[in-house]
């Protein structure tokens, strides 16, 4: 008698505020290869340190010029807090000052159904390939605001006014 496939699901009841984030980096110029290769080990080290609230980190290969990761966070507050600490804070600041021949994107999905995304120097990707794209400025400058979350927006790593106008 043939055995059928093992079909399972997950019990999410212990994580009512679960957040999933996809992040990607794309090589846009030759110098971007060095930037991606330099950042990879730094990310591995930061993940190994066990940031509070990070439940799982997975690497993704999206193409010869495009790598990424998927992370599962206990809640948005944990994810947001981590983005405001080192080393993440320095990575983001440095990237916004000089993308070093790369493009970056992230998409955030929450259990309550909220989604948000940002794309920097990226061709149409993910939600940005199927939805209208808007400038990530003003009320759309922070993930907290893009998710329509209550609460005070943390101080940005780089002020919006310090960014060049595209």
ZAMARGU-4260 file (C-alpha; in steps of 0.2 Angstrom, whole numbers, plus 5000, padded with zeros to 4 digits):
<rodrens>
0) 5000/5000/5000 | 5007/5017/4995 | 5010/5030/5008 | 5004/5047/5004 | 5014/5063/5008
5) 5015/5070/5025 | 5004/5085/5026 | 5007/5097/5041 | 5004/5115/5046 | 5010/5126/5060
10) 5003/5131/5077 | 5005/5150/5077 | 4995/5153/5093 | 5011/5156/5103 | 5016/5170/5092
15) 5001/5182/5089 | 5013/5196/5084 | 5024/5186/5072 | 5033/5196/5059 | 5041/5189/5043
20) 5053/5200/5034 | 5061/5197/5017 | 5077/5207/5012 | 5087/5207/4997 | 5103/5215/4990
25) 5106/5215/4971 | 5123/5219/4963 | 5120/5234/4951 | 5138/5238/4947 | 5154/5228/4947
30) 5159/5236/4964 | 5143/5229/4972 | 5151/5211/4972 | 5163/5217/4985 | 5150/5225/4995
35) 5139/5210/4995 | 5153/5198/5000 | 5159/5210/5014 | 5141/5211/5021 | 5137/5193/5021
40) 5149/5187/5035 | 5144/5203/5045 | 5126/5198/5044 | 5131/5180/5049 | 5140/5186/5064
45) 5126/5197/5070 | 5113/5183/5068 | 5124/5171/5078 | 5124/5184/5092 | 5105/5181/5094
50) 5097/5197/5093 | 5082/5198/5105 | 5066/5193/5096 | 5074/5185/5081 | 5067/5167/5079
55) 5074/5162/5063 | 5086/5168/5049 | 5087/5160/5032 | 5098/5164/5017 | 5090/5165/5000
60) 5098/5164/4983 | 5088/5174/4970 | 5100/5174/4956 | 5118/5177/4951 | 5117/5196/4955
65) 5103/5194/4969 | 5104/5187/4986 | 5093/5189/5001 | 5086/5182/5018 | 5070/5178/5026
70) 5069/5182/5045 | 5055/5178/5058 | 5053/5190/5072 | 5043/5188/5088 | 5035/5205/5085
75) 5038/5221/5076 | 5045/5230/5091 | 5059/5218/5092 | 5063/5220/5074 | 5062/5239/5075
80) 5073/5239/5090 | 5086/5229/5082 | 5086/5240/5067 | 5091/5255/5078 | 5106/5246/5086
85) 5123/5242/5080 | 5128/5234/5068 | 5112/5236/5058 | 5111/5255/5062 | 5129/5257/5054
90) 5125/5246/5039 | 5109/5256/5035 | 5118/5272/5037 | 5133/5267/5026 | 5121/5260/5013
95) 5111/5276/5012 | 5126/5287/5011 | 5134/5275/4997 | 5125/5260/4991 | 5142/5254/4984
100) 5135/5248/4968 | 5121/5238/4975 | 5102/5239/4977 | 5092/5234/4992 | 5074/5230/4996
105) 5064/5223/5010 | 5046/5217/5013 | 5038/5215/5030 | 5022/5204/5033 | 5013/5204/5050
110) 5001/5191/5057 | 4987/5204/5058 | 4989/5206/5039 | 4999/5222/5037 | 5012/5223/5024
115) 5025/5236/5019 | 5040/5237/5008 | 5054/5248/5002 | 5065/5247/4987 | 5081/5257/4984
120) 5090/5256/4967 | 5080/5241/4962 | 5071/5235/4947 | 5053/5230/4950 | 5054/5216/4963
125) 5041/5207/4974 | 5027/5218/4978 | 5035/5232/4969 | 5033/5222/4953 | 5014/5221/4955
130) 5009/5237/4964 | 5011/5255/4961 | 5027/5262/4968 | 5028/5278/4978 | 5042/5288/4984
135) 5047/5282/5002 | 5047/5300/5009 | 5037/5310/5021 | 5024/5298/5030 | 5031/5283/5020
140) 5049/5286/5026 | 5048/5274/5040 | 5042/5255/5041 | 5032/5260/5056 | 5022/5273/5046
145) 5021/5261/5031 | 5013/5248/5042 | 5001/5261/5050 | 5008/5257/5067 | 5004/5268/5082
150) 5018/5275/5092 | 5032/5287/5090 | 5043/5284/5075 | 5061/5281/5081 | 5074/5293/5076
155) 5080/5288/5058 | 5098/5282/5055 | 5100/5295/5042 | 5088/5310/5041 | 5076/5311/5026
160) 5082/5328/5023 | 5100/5322/5021 | 5096/5310/5007 | 5098/5316/4989 | 5082/5319/4979
165) 5080/5306/4966
</rodrens>
